């Protein structure tokens, strides 16, 4: 009986872990996903078409020195964290209507989680 309960718990833990897209985070996969972002964004403080993303997690939106943000982004006023980055990457215009980023969004929740995990490493 003990073995069955242990096996059941193991299966339950595995099921919960795989059902939650935020559980398994793979920064290396996120780095691969970022290649599409690299056309506009640098992984350091350099501004390109988009602002540099070094230190994005924990930074106030619309505040990278020298970058010309949309009024919408400047007024957004949120601190970028994992949750808001995930939502923004899924639908930038829904989260910050009127922002200038010409990106429709990243639909795959695993890709978004991994991309955000990678962005969090840019310190």
N, C-alpha and C positions, 0 to 999 in steps of 0.2 A: 504494500500500500504506500509506504514511504517513497519508493522509487517512482510510482505513478504521480504522486503529488509534486515531486521535484521536477519530473518531466513536464507536467502541466504548467508549472510556474515558469519553467524555461521557455516553453512555447508561448505562453502569455507575454512574457517580457520581450521576446523576439517579435511578436505580433505588434505590440505597442511601439516598439522601436522602429519598425519598418512602416508603420502607419503614420508616424509623425515625420513630416518632411524636414523638420528642423533637427532631428536626432543625429543622423549620420551626416557629418560635415567633412567635406573633402576639399581643402584649400588648393591642392594640386589640380583637381578637376576645375575648380573655380578660376584658377590661373589660365587654363585652357579656354574657358568661357570668356574670360576677359579679353582675349585676343580681338574679339569683335568690337570691344569698347576702346581698344588702344588706338584706333584711328582718330579718336577725338580726345581721349583722356590719357594723361601720363600717370605713372605710378608714384611720382614724386610731387614736388610742389610746382612743377612747370605747368603753365597754362597753355593750352592748345585751343582747339575749337571749344572744348569744354574745360572746366577747371581741373587742376591737378588733384589727384585723389589720395595722396599721402595724408594720413591722419583723418580720413573722412569719418570714421566711427568716433563719435564724441565731439565732433565739430558742429558749430551752428551753421545751418543752411545759409547759403548766399554770402559767405564771409571770406572767401579766399582773396587775399590782396591782389589787386591788378586784374581781376577777372570781371568782365562786364556782364553781370547777371540781369535776367529779366526782372521787372518789378514784382512779378508773382513770386519768384524765388527769394528775392530780398525781403518780401513781406511774410514769407512762409514762417520764418522764425523758430523752426523746430531744431532740436539737436538730433543729428543723424545717429540712430542706433540700429541694431540688427532688425528690429521689427519694422521701422519706418523705411529702411533701405529695401527690405523685401517687398513691401507694398509699392514703393516707388518704382522699383525695377519691374514689377508686374504691370504697372500702368502709370507711367509718369504724369500724364495729363489728368488722370483721375485724382491723384494725390496732390499735385500742384497744378491746378488748371491755369493755363496761360504761360507755363514755363517754355523755354526755347529749345529744350532737348528734342531733336527730331527722331524719336525712338518710340516705336509702338508698344514695346514691352516684351518681357521674357516670360512666356507662359509656363514653362516647366518648373514646378516648385523645387525640385532637387537641384536643377541648374542655378536657380536663384539663391537657394541656401548655400550652395558651394561658392557662388560668386561673392556673396556677402561675407562668407567665411574668409575668402581670399582678401577681400577689401579690408577686413579687420586686421590683416597681417601687415598692411601698409602703414607702418609707424615711423 
